[in-house]
């Protein structure tokens, strides 16, 4: 006779919420990368309208979509989700800081507001609020992922 241990409903609910969070971030990063790659020449030109040198702009036009796809892949597997959420938070923090600096007129000239998912129709303020919201959700997801991992370690389960 085999015995099974029932998990409390709250643990199952937490796992469902985390899976929804991971799925949303996977889709977000894949959409973001896909949008850039689908319109790659336009994205590359938009990168050159930013405050970076041409060399940095060229490099970033390849690195950013690749990094976004890598983050999505990391979020697929349970053993790499903590790293995926950490990178999600850090990348959103970088994007948010960049937009925040544009709002504060910290650059020699105002960069093109054309790269974000909202496009140039949305202002810097709208982009900042969206990025800040996503960064906060990523931070919460990172904390929840870390706590979930620690709980599973304590119970001797596979992480």
Helices and strands as residue ranges (DSSP letters): H 9-38, H 40-47, H 54-76, G 78-80, H 81-103, H 124-154
